[in-house]
Amino acid sequence: MAPTFFGLLAAGLRVIMANSSCTPPELIHQLDDSAAGIIFVHPTLFPLLLKALKFLGISDRDARRRVVIMSYVDQDRADEKAAEIGPEWTRLRELFGKGRLHSEEPFVGDQVHETALLCYSSGTTGLSKGVEITHNNIVSLITALPTKVYPLDPCSHHGTDFIRPVGEHLGLSLEFQIMLNETMTRLVILLWDFVTKVPQVIMPHFEPNLFAQTIEKYKVSRACIVPPILVVMSFHPAFEKFDMSTLRVMLSDPAHPRDAVRKSGTIGKLHPNLQARLVDDDGNDIEPGPEIRGELWLRGPNIMKQYLNNPEGTKNSITPDGWFKTGDIAVVDDEGFFSIVDRKIELIKYKGFQVPPADLEAVLLSNEDILDAGVIGVESVGGATELPRAYVVPRNAELLKDPKAAAAFRKEIQEWIKTKVADHKFLRGGVIIIDTVPKRRTLTFSASGKILRRTLRELAKKEAS
């Protein structure tokens, strides 16, 4: 992935990153919205891409002109065979040596504000939005990151001496392609490793035995992960079976490894050249403090340019003077460390992925056996994440009276949704049958359509207790 990514940027092209777990409808939206010209795809994802292209009315001939199969190693050839990819399709390895750029495409002056990346990030309503990231955004963020990582020294237990630099001993980095495709933050970790000259091992997905085996095989010293992986590492036998002794640091954000223990639970301080505000519901500044909550607004050179083809979404997210409304409710302590305590935007965050409730609700309402639906995230304490849960009103009201039939219906919906959405959107939090979905009401006392998710969350708390 990395050679293709850097090659496209060097050629001056705009790079669009799609999540490897996208379903055909989700991929169709991204291809259609972005008007992508050339598509690079790994052999294992080729069948999915074909379905999307056929839905968009792209002929086989045009598809063969626009698609490049990303084959690097021997395993890729085996994957090509499994996907039944014929010889008429272009392989990336066939393009090597066909020519080269005499120099990288320059981006100087106002050109630094041209879009380099287009990352589709889930919104709270409707389809996912294309987030335009400029060359200046990327450079500003990368140069704000530390050039060395300071892992914990187990020989020291207090004061500022609990961390010592290890310099060149970092060796390798382990990251996940699914993470890199989800947000700019994950992508930046990839770029950061290249800037700091840290070799990488990239895995397509997390599997405990393979993860542990890879750490032992490549003597990985730093792993960029999401928190739920730590939960698995705490009990899975694979991490006793393989040698983990080279692993010095595990992190989700490279910005503040020095304060990882002392400020556990915070998201750290501001990056250089970044400004922050805490505001109330009316957009007025509030006095920051450990107990004072407000929505976090950010401004700086690393803030996205705009949403692609969505001026209204951009207007609602970025103020005329450049403040980005994160939708996160935060507090800040006396040392300037921020903590996220709630969300104004009602995204469900499942293992590093963002799941918009409205997306799942729209899918559920397409089921003829469901009259109405509301989706929230419920906390999984053991998994250190949120799980999507659906509250549905069945068309058959008798299900409210028949526990056995209701249980079968709930299971049926959980299995059905798996055929419609990506893995991270599965209803792992369960399906609950209710007689009506709570919604905001107008002065005429008719439902206005705005789902009262707070009411559903309160209901979930009662069920948990």
N, C-alpha and C positions, 0 to 999 in steps of 0.2 A: 504493500500500500504506500509506504513512505516514498520510494523512488518515483512512483507515478504522481503522487501529490506534489512533490517538489519540482518535478519536471514540468507539470502543467503551470505552476506558478512562475517558473523561470521563462516559460513561453509567453507569459502575459495573459493567460486564460483565467477565467473565473471558475473556481472549483466548487462544485456542489457535493455535499456529503450526505449520503443516505444511510439510515440505520440498517444493519444487516438483518434485523428481525422485522422489517416492514412487511405488511401484507400487501397483496396486489392493489387494493383500493388506495392505501396510503402511498405506495410508490407511484401509482398513476397520478395522484394529485401533485406530487413533487415534480414529476417529469413534465406534466402539463403546465404547471404554474411557472416553472423555471425556464421552459423552452430549451432544455438541454440539447446540445448538438451531438457531442460524442459521449458515449457511455462506456466506462471501464467497469467490468464486472468479474468477480471471482467465479470459477466454474460451478461451485456449489450453489450460487445464487442465480445462475443462468436461467433455469426454468421459471423462476419467479419473474425475472425481467421480461422473458418472452410473453408471459401472460399479460403483463402491463402494456407492452408495446402493441400487442394484438388488440387490446381493448381501446387503445388510442388510435387505431386504424392505420398503424404503420405497417407497410408491406414487408414481407420477408426480405425482399431485395434491398429496401431502404434500411432495414434493421442491420443487414450484413455490412452495409456501408458505414453505419454509425456505432457499431458495438465492437469493443476490443476485449478479448478474453484475457484476464490477468493471470497468466501462467508463468511461474518463476521456477519452481522446483519439481522434482519427480512426482511428489504427491499430487501436484496440480494436474499432471497428465492423467493420473488415475481418476481424479475428480472429473476431468473432461469426459473420460470414457463413461463414468457413471451417469453423467448428465446427458449423454448421447449428443455431444457437440461435434458436428461434422467438420470435415477439413475445409469447408467453404467459409468458415468463420475465421477472422483475423485473431492471431495470438499475439500477446505483447512481446514474447520472445522473438517473434518474426520481425519486429520493428527495430530491434537493437542493431546498430551499425548502419542503418539506412541514411544517416545524416545527423548533423548536430548543429546547435545554435553556435554562432561565433561569439555571442555574448548574451547574457540574460536580458530580458526586456526591462528597460529602465522605468522606474516610476518616480519621477522627480516633480518638484513644484506642486501644483494642484493635483497632479496625477496620484499622489500618495493617498488621496481621498477616494480613489476609484475602488470599487468592490473587488476584493480578492476571493472571499469565501461566501458561500451561501449555505447557511446551516438552518435546517428546518426544526424549529423549536416549538413545542406544543404550546398552544394558547389556552385560555380558559373557556373560550367558546368557539364553535365552528372548527374549520379545518386548520391544520398546522400552518404556521407563518414562516416565510422565508426571511431569515435574519441576514441582512447585508453587513458583512464585516470587511472593513477596508484594510489596505496595506498599513496605513498609519495606526489603525486599531491594534493590529498584530504586533508591530514593532514596539509600540508604546507599552504593551503588556509584557512582552518578553523581556525588554530592557529593565522593567521594574522588578523582575524576579531576581532572587539571589543567585550568584554563580556557583555557590557551594552549598552542600547540604550538611547539616550538623546533626548527626544521629545521637541518640542517647548513649551515655557512657554508664554502664551498670555498676561501675566501681565507685561512683560518686552519687550521693543521695540528696544533697540539699544545696541551697544557694545558687549562684550563677555558674558554678563549676560542674553542674550535672551534664553539661554538653561540651564536647570537644570536636573540632573539625577533623575530618578524616581525609581530606584532599582527594588524591587519586584512587583511594581504595573503594570508591563507589562501584567501579566495575560495570555492572549491567543493571538495566532497568526492566521491569516487567509491567506491561500494561495490557489493556483489553481493547480490541478494536470496537466493541460495542460502546465503550465509554467514549472513545474518540469521536464517534459519529453522533453523539447525543447533543453536546453543547460545545461552545467555543472553549470553555474551561478545560474540557478533556483534551481538545485538540492542542491547546497551549502546552500541556504537559509533554506531548510528543515533540513540539518545537523546542521546548525548554531543554529537553535531553540532547537535542542536536546542538544547541548553542553551547551547552556545557560539556559537549563531547563525551556523552555517556552512551555506550552501546545499548541496544534495546532488544528484548525478546517480546514479540507481540503475539498474544493468543487470541483466537477468534471468539472464545467464550470461556466462562469459568467452569471448571470441573475439578473437584478437590484433588484427586489422584494425579491428574495431569499437571495441575498447578504446582503441587509439592514436588513432583518429579522434575519439572522444569527448573525450579529453584535449585535443586541439587545438581542437575546436569550442567547448567550454565553458571553455577555459582553466583546467582543473583544476589545483589546486596541491597537493592532498593525496589520496592513494589508499590506502584501507584494503584490504589484499589478503592472500592466503595465500602462503607462500614459493615454491611451485612456479611462480607467475606470474612471479617474478623470473627464473627459469630460462628461461622462454619469451622474456622481454624481452631477454635477453642475446644471443639469436641470430636472432630473427624479424625479417625485413626491414621489417615494418610500423612498427617503432620508429625506423627511419631515414627512412622515407617521410613520417611526420607530425611536426609540431612538438611536441616534448616540453618546450620551454624553460620552461613555466610550472610544471611539476611540481617541487615542492620537497621533499616528504616522502612516503615510502611506509612504512606500518607495519601490523602485525598486531594490536598491543596499544597503546592510547593512553596507557598509564600512565607509561612512562619514556622518552620520546623523547630526553631529555638524554643518556642513557647508552647510546644505541643502538650506537655504535661502540666506546666504551671497554669496555663489558661485553657485547660480541657473544657470543651463545651462551647467555646466561643468560635467565631469565624475569623478571628484575628483583627489586625489593624488595617487601616487603609493602605493601599499601594501608593507609591510615590506618584505625584501629579494627579491624584484622584481626590475629589471633594465629596462630602456626604452631608445630608440633612436628615433630620427626623421631623416629620410633619404630621399634623392631625388630619382628620377626615376632610377638612376644608382647604388643605394645602398650606396651612400656616405653620411656621417653624415653632417647635417646642423646645424647652430647655432640656438638654440631654442629661441623663443621670441613670444610675443602676436600676432604678425602679420606674423610670419614665419611659413609656412606650410610645412609639410613633412609626409611621411608614418610612422605610429607608429609601431616600432618593440619592442618586449618584450622578456625578458629572466629571468628565475627564476625557482624555484622548483615546481611551480604550473602549468607550461606549459605542455600541453599534451605530451604523449610519442611519438605517431605516428598515422597515419591513418591505419586502418586495411586493409590488402591485397592491399595496394596502395602505394608502395614505391615511385612512381613518384610524387604523390600528397604530400607525406611527404617531399620529396626533394625540391619541389617548395615552401613549406610553412615554413620549418625550415632550417636555415643555418647550415653548419657543426659545427660551434661553438655555436649552441643552440639558436639563435635568431629566434623568431616566427614572421613572417610577417603578421600583422593583416589585411592589406588591407585598413585600415582606415586612412584618412588624418586628422592630428591633429595639434593643436597649444598648447603651454604651457605658462602660465603667470609667473610673477616674483615670485609667491608663490608656484609654482610647481603644479598648478591645470591644468589638461588637458581638452581640448574641442575637440570634433569630429566635423569637419567642412565639410567633404566630404568623399567619399569612392572610393578607387581605385578598390576594388572588388565591382562588380555591383549587390549586393544582394538588394532585396526589403525587407524592414522590416515592416511587417504588424502586429501591436498589439503584439509585442513581438516574433513573428514568423519570420523566415528567408525564403524568397521565391526566389529561383534562377530563373532568367528569362529563362535560357536555358531549364529548366524542362518544363515550360509552352509552350515554343516555340516548343519543341519536340511533346507535346501533340497536339497542334494546327495543326502542319504539318501532323498529322495522319488523319485529317479530309479531306476527298476527295474534299471538296468544297473550300479548302484553298491552294493557291500556295506557299505562303511565309508568314512569320510572324516575328515580333519583339516585345519584351515585355519590358516595363519599369515600374518604380514606379512613380506615380504622388501624390503630396502632398494633403492630406485632412486636411485643416487648422482646420475645425471644429472637426475632429476626432483625431487630434494629431497623425497621422500615415501616412503611405504610402499605396496607393491602386494599385494593379497590373492592368496595362492597356495594351491591345494588339493592335498593328497596323498590319492589315492583308491585304494581296493581294488576292482577291477572284478569283476563277477560272473563274467565269462568269464576264467578264469585263464590261458588261452592267450595273452592280450594281453601277458603278462609275457615271452613268448618270441618274439613277432613284432613287431619294431620298427616296421615299416610300418603294421601294423594299430593298434599302440599310438599312433602319431602321429595317425592319423585319429580315434581315440577321444578323445584329449586335445583336439583341435580341436573335436570335436563337443560335448564337455562345456562348453568355453568359450563356444560359441555358444548352447547350450541355456540356460545360466545367465542370459544376457542377457534371456531372456523371462520370468524369474522374479523378478529383483531390480532395484533402482534402479541407475543408471549407476555410482555410486561404489563399488558392491559387485561390479562385474565382476571376473573372475579375471585381472586384467592381469599378475599374477605367474606365471601359467601353471598347468597341471595336470600333476602328476607321478603316475605309476602305481607303487604299491608293493604288496607282498604282505600287509602288515599295518600297521595304525595303532598306534604305540606308546602304551600306556596304563598308568596306575598299577595295580599289582597288590596284592591283599590278602594276608593270611597264608596263604590257601588257594591262592595263585598263580593265581587266576582274574582276568580283567580286570574292574576295578571301574567302568569307563566314563570315568574321568578321563583325558583325552588329555594326554600328555606333550608339550606344545608345545615345551619346551626341546629335546627330542630332535629334533623336526622342524626347529627353527631351526639346530641343529648340522648336521643333514643338508643344509640349504640352504647353509650356509657351505662345506661340503665340495664341493657342486655348483658353487658360485661360483668356488672355487679350482681 
